[in-house]
Amino acid sequence: MAHTSTSGSLSSLSSSSLAFVDASVANPEFLISQFQPGTEIHLLSPDQNAIEQITQILSSRSHVSAVHIVSHGSNGALQLGNETVVNLSEYDAELQLWSSSLTTNADILLYGCNVVAASQS
């Protein structure tokens, strides 16, 4: 992971909101500046598996109420780190590990251009 910062004070083990920003998105510094104060920010390495990076970070956190993931996207896919994620069910084991760090009503918010774009006929 290339960069970790927070907006506001760091509460690293029990931050209520974490944001993961793929380092390859355009102008990541601007996107990072848009998160609410207190959000723990992680810049994901474009040369590594982003799901594994997120899983590793969440493994040492608890009571997380929101996970924001900012990445590139295309029709039905997210470009995360060094791979394209088309089917999240391929990551069931990792997502189950994430759940142990999240609150009961936590949100996982995905941001990526064109992720839900439909092909035009």
DSSP file (Angstrom, degrees, kcal/mol; ACC not computed):
  #  RESIDUE AA STRUCTURE BP1 BP2  ACC     N-H-->O    O-->H-N    N-H-->O    O-->H-N    TCO  KAPPA ALPHA  PHI   PSI    X-CA   Y-CA   Z-CA
    1    1 A M              0   0    0      0, 0.0    43,-0.2     0, 0.0     3,-0.1   0.000 360.0 360.0 360.0 132.6    0.0    0.0    0.0
    2    2 A A        +     0   0    0     41,-0.8     2,-0.3     1,-0.2    42,-0.1   0.761 360.0  14.7 -84.7 -26.6    1.5    3.3   -1.1
    3    3 A H  E     -A   43   0A   0     40,-0.9    40,-3.0     2,-0.0     2,-0.4  -0.995  48.9-176.4-157.1 137.2   -0.3    5.8    1.2
    4    4 A T  E     +A   42   0A   0     -2,-0.3     2,-0.3    38,-0.2    38,-0.2  -0.995  23.5 146.5-134.9 132.7   -2.4    5.9    4.4
    5    5 A S  E     -A   41   0A   0     36,-2.2    36,-3.2    -2,-0.4     2,-0.4  -0.947  30.2-136.2-151.2 172.7   -3.9    9.1    5.8
    6    6 A T  E     -A   40   0A   0     -2,-0.3     2,-0.8    34,-0.2    34,-0.2  -0.957  15.3-131.5-131.2 154.9   -6.9   10.3    7.6
    7    7 A S  S    S-     0   0    0     32,-1.9    31,-9.9    -2,-0.4    32,-0.4  -0.935  89.7 -14.2 -98.2 110.7   -9.2   13.3    7.3
    8    8 A G  S    S-     0   0    0     -2,-0.8     2,-0.2    29,-0.3    -2,-0.1  -0.647 123.2  -4.8  91.5-155.0   -9.3   14.5   10.8
    9    9 A S  S    S-     0   0    0     -2,-0.2     2,-0.5     1,-0.1    -2,-0.2  -0.461  70.6-118.8 -81.5 147.0   -8.0   12.4   13.8
   10   10 A L        +     0   0    0     -2,-0.2     2,-0.2    -4,-0.1     3,-0.1  -0.704  32.4 169.6 -86.1 126.9   -6.8    8.9   13.4
   11   11 A S    >>  +     0   0    0     -2,-0.5     3,-1.1    27,-0.2     4,-0.7  -0.634  16.8 176.9-127.8  70.6   -8.7    6.2   15.3
   12   12 A S  T 34  +     0   0    0      1,-0.3     3,-0.2     2,-0.2    -1,-0.1   0.733  68.4  41.1 -61.6 -34.0   -7.0    3.4   13.5
   13   13 A L  T 34 S+     0   0    0      1,-0.2    49,-1.4    48,-0.1    -1,-0.3   0.683 130.1  23.1 -91.2 -15.1   -8.4    0.3   15.2
   14   14 A S  T <4 S+     0   0    0     -3,-1.1    -2,-0.2    47,-0.2    -1,-0.2   0.028  75.4 153.5-139.9  33.0  -12.0    1.5   15.5
   15   15 A S     <  -     0   0    0     -4,-0.7    47,-0.1    -3,-0.2     3,-0.1  -0.387  39.1-143.9 -60.6 138.9  -12.6    4.1   12.8
   16   16 A S  S    S+     0   0    0      1,-0.2    49,-2.4    48,-0.2    50,-1.4   0.704  82.8  36.6 -81.4 -17.2  -16.3    4.1   11.9
   17   17 A S  E     -b   66   0A   0     21,-0.4    23,-2.6    48,-0.2     2,-0.4  -0.988  63.4-175.6-140.6 128.5  -15.5    4.8    8.2
   18   18 A L  E     -bc  67  40A   0     48,-2.6    50,-2.8    -2,-0.4     2,-0.4  -0.959   7.4-160.6-121.4 141.0  -12.7    3.6    5.9
   19   19 A A  E     -bc  68  41A   0     21,-3.0    23,-2.6    -2,-0.4     2,-0.5  -0.980   1.6-163.8-122.8 134.0  -12.1    4.6    2.3
   20   20 A F  E     -bc  69  42A   0     48,-3.3    50,-3.1    -2,-0.4     2,-0.5  -0.974   9.6-170.7-117.3 118.7  -10.0    2.7   -0.1
   21   21 A V  E     -bc  70  43A   0     21,-2.8    23,-2.8    -2,-0.5     2,-0.3  -0.947  24.0-127.0-116.7 121.9   -8.9    4.6   -3.2
   22   22 A D  E >   - c   0  44A   0     48,-3.0     3,-1.8    -2,-0.5    23,-0.1  -0.506  18.2-137.9 -65.1 126.9   -7.3    2.9   -6.1
   23   23 A A  T 3  S+     0   0    0     21,-2.3    -1,-0.2    -2,-0.3    22,-0.1   0.676  97.4  64.9 -63.3 -17.3   -4.0    4.8   -6.8
   24   24 A S  T 3  S+     0   0    0     20,-0.2    -1,-0.3     2,-0.1     2,-0.1   0.499  76.3 107.0 -88.4  -2.0   -4.6    4.6  -10.5
   25   25 A V  S <  S-     0   0    0     -3,-1.8     2,-0.2    45,-0.2    47,-0.0  -0.407  85.2 -91.0 -71.5 154.4   -7.8    6.7  -10.6
   26   26 A A  S    S-     0   0    0      1,-0.2     5,-0.2     2,-0.1    -1,-0.1  -0.455 102.2  -4.8 -66.2 132.8   -7.5   10.3  -11.9
   27   27 A N  S >> S+     0   0    0     -2,-0.2     4,-1.7     1,-0.1     3,-0.5   0.911  70.3 177.2  52.8  57.2   -6.6   12.9   -9.3
   28   28 A P  H 3> S+     0   0    0      0, 0.0     4,-2.7     0, 0.0     5,-0.2   0.819  74.9  62.6 -61.4 -30.1   -6.8   10.6   -6.2
   29   29 A E  H 3> S+     0   0    0      1,-0.2     4,-1.9     2,-0.2     5,-0.1   0.906 104.1  47.4 -62.1 -40.9   -5.7   13.5   -3.9
   30   30 A F  H <> S+     0   0    0     -3,-0.5     4,-0.7     2,-0.2    -1,-0.2   0.940 112.3  49.1 -64.6 -46.1   -8.9   15.4   -4.8
   31   31 A L  H >< S+     0   0    0     -4,-1.7     3,-1.2     1,-0.2     4,-0.3   0.909 110.0  51.8 -60.1 -42.2  -11.1   12.4   -4.3
   32   32 A I  H >< S+     0   0    0     -4,-2.7     3,-1.4     1,-0.3    -1,-0.2   0.886 103.8  58.1 -61.2 -38.9   -9.4   11.8   -0.9
   33   33 A S  H 3< S+     0   0    0     -4,-1.9    -1,-0.3     1,-0.2    -2,-0.2   0.660  96.2  65.7 -67.5 -14.0  -10.1   15.4    0.1
   34   34 A Q  T << S+     0   0    0     -3,-1.2    -1,-0.2    -4,-0.7    -2,-0.2   0.587  79.0 100.0 -85.9 -10.8  -13.8   14.9   -0.4
   35   35 A F  S <  S-     0   0    0     -3,-1.4     3,-0.1    -4,-0.3     6,-0.0  -0.429  84.3 -95.9 -76.4 153.3  -14.3   12.3    2.4
   36   36 A Q    >   -     0   0    0      1,-0.1     3,-1.9    -2,-0.1   -29,-0.3  -0.286  49.4 -88.6 -64.6 148.4  -15.7   13.4    5.7
   37   37 A P  T 3  S+     0   0    0      0, 0.0   -29,-0.3     0, 0.0    -1,-0.1  -0.300 115.8  34.9 -55.0 140.9  -13.3   14.3    8.5
   38   38 A G  T 3  S+     0   0    0    -31,-9.9     2,-0.4     1,-0.3   -21,-0.4   0.259  82.5 133.2  94.6 -11.5  -12.4   11.2   10.6
   39   39 A T    <   -     0   0    0     -3,-1.9   -32,-1.9   -32,-0.4     2,-0.6  -0.594  57.0-131.9 -73.7 128.5  -12.5    8.9    7.6
   40   40 A E  E     -Ac   6  18A   0    -23,-2.6   -21,-3.0    -2,-0.4     2,-0.4  -0.733  26.9-154.9 -83.0 121.4   -9.5    6.6    7.6
   41   41 A I  E     -Ac   5  19A   0    -36,-3.2   -36,-2.2    -2,-0.6     2,-0.4  -0.814  15.2-175.9-107.1 136.7   -8.1    6.7    4.0
   42   42 A H  E     -Ac   4  20A   0    -23,-2.6   -21,-2.8    -2,-0.4     2,-0.6  -0.995  17.4-146.1-130.9 128.2   -6.0    4.0    2.3
   43   43 A L  E     -Ac   3  21A   0    -40,-3.0   -40,-0.9    -2,-0.4   -41,-0.8  -0.836  23.7-137.5 -92.0 119.2   -4.5    4.4   -1.2
   44   44 A L  E     - c   0  22A   0    -23,-2.8   -21,-2.3    -2,-0.6   -20,-0.2  -0.584  15.8-117.7 -82.4 134.8   -4.5    1.0   -2.9
   45   45 A S    >   -     0   0    0     -2,-0.3     3,-1.2     1,-0.1    37,-0.2  -0.519  12.1-146.8 -69.5 130.4   -1.5   -0.1   -4.8
   46   46 A P  T 3  S+     0   0    0      0, 0.0    -1,-0.1     0, 0.0     4,-0.1   0.602  96.4  60.6 -73.7  -8.6   -2.3   -0.7   -8.5
   47   47 A D  T 3  S+     0   0    0      2,-0.1     2,-0.3    35,-0.1    -2,-0.1   0.377 101.4  59.6 -97.8   3.1    0.3   -3.5   -8.6
   48   48 A Q  S <  S-     0   0    0     -3,-1.2    34,-1.7    35,-0.0     2,-0.6  -0.836  97.8 -85.0-129.2 164.6   -1.3   -5.7   -6.0
   49   49 A N  B  >  -E   81   0B   0     -2,-0.3     4,-1.9    32,-0.2    32,-0.2  -0.595  36.3-157.6 -69.8 115.3   -4.6   -7.4   -5.4
   50   50 A A  H  > S+     0   0    0     30,-0.6     4,-2.9    -2,-0.6     5,-0.2   0.860  89.0  57.3 -68.1 -36.9   -6.9   -4.8   -3.9
   51   51 A I  H  > S+     0   0    0     29,-0.2     4,-2.5     1,-0.2    -1,-0.2   0.916 109.2  47.1 -60.7 -41.3   -9.3   -7.2   -2.3
   52   52 A E  H  > S+     0   0    0      2,-0.2     4,-2.4     1,-0.2    -1,-0.2   0.889 111.2  51.6 -65.9 -38.8   -6.4   -8.7   -0.4
   53   53 A Q  H  X S+     0   0    0     -4,-1.9     4,-2.0     2,-0.2    -2,-0.2   0.933 112.8  44.8 -62.1 -45.7   -5.2   -5.2    0.6
   54   54 A I  H  X S+     0   0    0     -4,-2.9     4,-2.9     1,-0.2     5,-0.2   0.915 112.3  52.2 -64.4 -43.7   -8.6   -4.3    1.9
   55   55 A T  H  X S+     0   0    0     -4,-2.5     4,-1.6    -5,-0.2    -1,-0.2   0.908 109.0  50.3 -59.6 -43.7   -9.0   -7.7    3.7
   56   56 A Q  H  < S+     0   0    0     -4,-2.4     4,-0.4     2,-0.2    -1,-0.2   0.916 113.5  44.7 -62.7 -43.7   -5.6   -7.2    5.4
   57   57 A I  H >< S+     0   0    0     -4,-2.0     3,-1.4     1,-0.2    -2,-0.2   0.930 113.2  49.5 -67.7 -45.4   -6.5   -3.7    6.6
   58   58 A L  H >< S+     0   0    0     -4,-2.9     3,-2.0     1,-0.3    -1,-0.2   0.777  95.2  74.2 -65.8 -24.8  -10.0   -4.6    7.8
   59   59 A S  T 3< S+     0   0    0     -4,-1.6    -1,-0.3     1,-0.3    -2,-0.2   0.740 100.6  43.6 -62.2 -21.0   -8.6   -7.6    9.7
   60   60 A S  T <  S+     0   0    0     -3,-1.4     2,-0.3    -4,-0.4    -1,-0.3   0.191 105.1  81.5-107.4  16.3   -7.2   -5.3   12.3
   61   61 A R    <   -     0   0    0     -3,-2.0     2,-0.3   -47,-0.1   -47,-0.2  -0.795  53.4-171.9-117.9 161.3  -10.3   -3.0   12.5
   62   62 A S        +     0   0    0    -49,-1.4    39,-0.1    -2,-0.3    40,-0.1  -0.976  61.7  25.5-146.8 159.9  -13.6   -3.3   14.3
   63   63 A H  S    S+     0   0    0     -2,-0.3     2,-0.5    37,-0.2    39,-0.2   0.823  70.2 168.3  57.7  36.9  -17.0   -1.5   14.4
   64   64 A V  E     - d   0 102A   0     37,-2.6    39,-2.5     1,-0.1    -1,-0.2  -0.705  16.5-176.8 -82.6 124.6  -16.6   -0.1   10.9
   65   65 A S  E     +     0   0A   0    -49,-2.4    42,-2.2    -2,-0.5     2,-0.3   0.639  66.5  27.3 -98.0 -16.3  -19.9    1.3    9.7
   66   66 A A  E     -bd  17 107A   0    -50,-1.4   -48,-2.6    40,-0.2     2,-0.5  -0.976  53.5-169.9-150.5 134.5  -18.9    2.3    6.2
   67   67 A V  E     -bd  18 108A   0     40,-2.6    42,-3.3    -2,-0.3     2,-0.5  -0.987  13.3-165.0-121.3 119.0  -16.4    1.0    3.6
   68   68 A H  E     -bd  19 109A   0    -50,-2.8   -48,-3.3    -2,-0.5     2,-0.5  -0.897   2.1-168.8-104.7 131.0  -15.9    3.2    0.6
   69   69 A I  E     -bd  20 110A   0     40,-2.9    42,-3.2    -2,-0.5     2,-0.5  -0.973   1.2-170.4-124.0 116.9  -14.1    1.8   -2.4
   70   70 A V  E     +bd  21 111A   0    -50,-3.1   -48,-3.0    -2,-0.5     2,-0.3  -0.925  26.9 133.0-110.7 123.2  -13.1    4.2   -5.2
   71   71 A S  E     - d   0 112A   0     40,-2.9    42,-0.5    -2,-0.5     2,-0.2  -0.889  56.6 -77.5-151.8 178.2  -11.9    2.6   -8.4
   72   72 A H  E     -F   79   0C   0      7,-1.1     7,-2.5    -2,-0.3     2,-0.3  -0.498  50.9-167.8 -76.2 159.0  -12.0    2.6  -12.2
   73   73 A G  E     -F   78   0C   0      5,-0.3     2,-0.3    40,-0.2     5,-0.2  -0.957  18.9-177.6-145.2 165.3  -15.0    0.8  -13.7
   74   74 A S  E >   -F   77   0C   0      3,-2.2     3,-2.7    -2,-0.3     2,-0.2  -0.895  60.7 -41.5-149.6 177.4  -16.5   -0.5  -16.9
   75   75 A N  T 3  S-     0   0    0      1,-0.3    40,-0.2    -2,-0.3    41,-0.2  -0.225 127.9 -17.1 -50.9 105.5  -19.7   -2.2  -17.8
   76   76 A G  T 3  S+     0   0    0     39,-3.3     2,-0.3    38,-0.3    -1,-0.3   0.658 122.6  89.5  74.5  17.6  -20.4   -4.5  -14.9
   77   77 A A  E <   -F   74   0C   0     -3,-2.7    -3,-2.2    37,-0.2     2,-0.4  -0.987  58.9-145.9-146.8 153.4  -16.9   -4.5  -13.5
   78   78 A L  E     -FG  73  85C   0      7,-2.4     7,-3.5    -2,-0.3     2,-0.8  -0.966  16.4-141.1-115.0 136.4  -14.5   -2.7  -11.1
   79   79 A Q  E     +FG  72  84C   0     -7,-2.5    -7,-1.1    -2,-0.4     2,-0.5  -0.871  31.2 175.1 -94.7 108.0  -10.8   -2.3  -11.8
   80   80 A L  E >   - G   0  83C   0      3,-2.3     3,-2.0    -2,-0.8   -30,-0.6  -0.958  53.2 -50.6-121.0 117.8   -9.3   -2.8   -8.4
   81   81 A G  B 3  S-E   49   0B   0     -2,-0.5   -32,-0.2     1,-0.3   -34,-0.1  -0.365 122.5 -13.9  58.6-126.1   -5.5   -2.9   -8.0
   82   82 A N  T 3  S+     0   0    0    -34,-1.7     2,-0.3   -37,-0.2    -1,-0.3   0.206 126.8  55.7 -97.6  16.9   -4.1   -5.3  -10.5
   83   83 A E  E <  S-G   80   0C   0     -3,-2.0    -3,-2.3   -35,-0.2     2,-0.5  -0.967  73.6-118.6-145.6 163.6   -7.3   -7.1  -11.5
   84   84 A T  E     -G   79   0C   0     -2,-0.3     2,-0.7    -5,-0.2    -5,-0.2  -0.894  25.0-150.7-102.3 125.2  -10.8   -6.6  -12.9
   85   85 A V  E     +G   78   0C   0     -7,-3.5    -7,-2.4    -2,-0.5     3,-0.1  -0.861  31.3 154.0-100.5 115.4  -13.6   -7.7  -10.6
   86   86 A V  S    S+     0   0    0     -2,-0.7     2,-0.5     1,-0.3    -1,-0.2   0.735  70.8  34.5-105.9 -36.2  -16.6   -8.9  -12.4
   87   87 A N    >   -     0   0    0      1,-0.1     3,-1.8   -10,-0.0    -1,-0.3  -0.926  59.2-166.3-129.3 105.1  -18.2  -11.3   -9.9
   88   88 A L  G >  S+     0   0    0     -2,-0.5     3,-2.3     1,-0.3     7,-0.2   0.733  84.2  75.6 -64.1 -21.2  -17.9  -10.5   -6.2
   89   89 A S  G >  S+     0   0    0      1,-0.3     3,-1.3     2,-0.2    -1,-0.3   0.713  81.0  70.8 -65.7 -16.5  -19.0  -14.0   -5.3
   90   90 A E  G <  S+     0   0    0     -3,-1.8    -1,-0.3     1,-0.3     3,-0.2   0.651  99.5  49.6 -67.6 -13.6  -15.5  -15.1   -6.4
   91   91 A Y  G <>  +     0   0    0     -3,-2.3     4,-2.8    -4,-0.2    -1,-0.3  -0.040  69.6 128.2-114.6  28.6  -14.4  -13.3   -3.2
   92   92 A D  H <> S+     0   0    0     -3,-1.3     4,-2.3     1,-0.2     5,-0.2   0.888  73.5  51.6 -53.5 -44.4  -16.9  -14.9   -0.8
   93   93 A A  H  > S+     0   0    0      1,-0.2     4,-1.6     2,-0.2    -1,-0.2   0.926 113.0  44.3 -62.0 -45.2  -14.1  -16.0    1.7
   94   94 A E  H  > S+     0   0    0      1,-0.2     4,-2.0     2,-0.2    -2,-0.2   0.918 112.6  51.6 -65.8 -43.1  -12.6  -12.5    1.8
   95   95 A L  H  X S+     0   0    0     -4,-2.8     4,-1.6     1,-0.2    -1,-0.2   0.862 106.3  54.6 -64.2 -34.8  -16.0  -10.8    2.1
   96   96 A Q  H  X S+     0   0    0     -4,-2.3     4,-0.7    -5,-0.3    -1,-0.2   0.894 107.4  50.8 -62.9 -39.1  -16.9  -13.1    5.0
   97   97 A L  H >< S+     0   0    0     -4,-1.6     3,-0.8     1,-0.2     4,-0.4   0.884 105.8  56.1 -65.0 -37.5  -13.7  -11.9    6.7
   98   98 A W  H >X S+     0   0    0     -4,-2.0     3,-2.2     1,-0.2     4,-0.7   0.895  96.9  64.8 -59.2 -39.1  -14.7   -8.3    6.1
   99   99 A S  H >< S+     0   0    0     -4,-1.6     3,-0.6     1,-0.3    -1,-0.2   0.787  91.5  62.4 -60.0 -28.5  -18.0   -8.9    8.0
  100  100 A S  T << S+     0   0    0     -3,-0.8    -1,-0.3    -4,-0.7   -37,-0.2   0.679 106.4  46.3 -71.4 -14.8  -16.2   -9.6   11.2
  101  101 A S  T <4 S+     0   0    0     -3,-2.2   -37,-2.6    -4,-0.4    -1,-0.2   0.557 102.1  82.8 -97.7 -11.3  -14.9   -6.0   11.1
  102  102 A L  E << S-d   64   0A   0     -4,-0.7   -39,-0.2    -3,-0.6   -37,-0.2  -0.567  79.1-113.9 -98.1 155.6  -18.2   -4.3   10.2
  103  103 A T  E >   -     0   0A   0    -39,-2.5     3,-1.5    -2,-0.2    -1,-0.1  -0.346  42.2 -98.8 -73.4 167.3  -21.1   -3.2   12.3
  104  104 A T  E 3  S+     0   0A   0      1,-0.3    -1,-0.1    -2,-0.1    -2,-0.1   0.864 123.5  34.7 -57.3 -39.5  -24.4   -5.1   11.8
  105  105 A N  E 3  S+     0   0A   0      2,-0.0    -1,-0.3   -39,-0.0   -40,-0.1  -0.019  87.6 149.4-107.2  29.0  -25.8   -2.3    9.5
  106  106 A A  E <   -     0   0A   0     -3,-1.5     2,-0.4   -42,-0.1   -40,-0.2  -0.213  37.7-136.3 -64.9 153.0  -22.5   -1.3    7.8
  107  107 A D  E     -d   66   0A   0    -42,-2.2   -40,-2.6     2,-0.0     2,-0.5  -0.900   8.4-159.4-109.7 139.4  -22.5   -0.1    4.2
  108  108 A I  E     -d   67   0A   0     -2,-0.4     2,-0.5   -42,-0.2   -40,-0.2  -0.978  18.9-166.2-114.1 113.9  -20.0   -1.1    1.5
  109  109 A L  E     -d   68   0A   0    -42,-3.3   -40,-2.9    -2,-0.5     2,-0.5  -0.894   4.7-159.5-110.5 123.5  -20.1    1.7   -1.1
  110  110 A L  E     -d   69   0A   0     -2,-0.5     2,-0.5   -42,-0.2   -40,-0.2  -0.878   6.5-172.5-105.5 129.7  -18.6    1.2   -4.5
  111  111 A Y  E     +d   70   0A   0    -42,-3.2   -40,-2.9    -2,-0.5     2,-0.3  -0.982  24.7 132.8-123.0 120.7  -17.6    4.1   -6.7
  112  112 A G  E >   -d   71   0A   0     -2,-0.5     3,-1.4   -42,-0.2     4,-0.3  -0.852  53.5-108.0-166.4 130.2  -16.4    3.6  -10.3
  113  113 A C  T 3  S+     0   0    0    -42,-0.5   -40,-0.2    -2,-0.3    -2,-0.0  -0.324  99.0   3.4 -60.7 138.6  -17.3    5.2  -13.6
  114  114 A N  T >  S+     0   0    0      1,-0.1     3,-1.1   -42,-0.1   -38,-0.3   0.557  83.1 133.1  67.7  12.3  -19.4    3.1  -16.0
  115  115 A V  T <  S+     0   0    0     -3,-1.4   -39,-3.3     1,-0.3    -2,-0.1   0.881  83.8  31.0 -61.9 -38.0  -19.8    0.2  -13.6
  116  116 A V  T 3  S+     0   0    0     -4,-0.3    -1,-0.3   -41,-0.2     2,-0.1   0.174  91.2 132.3-106.0  17.7  -23.6    0.0  -14.3
  117  117 A A    <   -     0   0    0     -3,-1.1     2,-0.4   -43,-0.1   -41,-0.1  -0.436  47.4-142.7 -69.2 142.1  -23.4    1.2  -17.8
  118  118 A A        -     0   0    0     -2,-0.1     2,-0.1   -43,-0.1    -2,-0.1  -0.810  22.2-106.0-103.4 146.6  -25.3   -0.8  -20.4
  119  119 A S        -     0   0    0     -2,-0.4     2,-0.4     1,-0.1    -1,-0.0  -0.481  36.2-127.8 -69.2 142.2  -24.0   -1.4  -23.9
  120  120 A Q              0   0    0     -2,-0.1    -1,-0.1     1,-0.1    -3,-0.0  -0.770 360.0 360.0 -97.1 136.1  -25.9    0.6  -26.4
  121  121 A S              0   0    0     -2,-0.4    -1,-0.1     0, 0.0    -2,-0.0   0.436 360.0 360.0 -89.6 360.0  -27.4   -1.1  -29.4
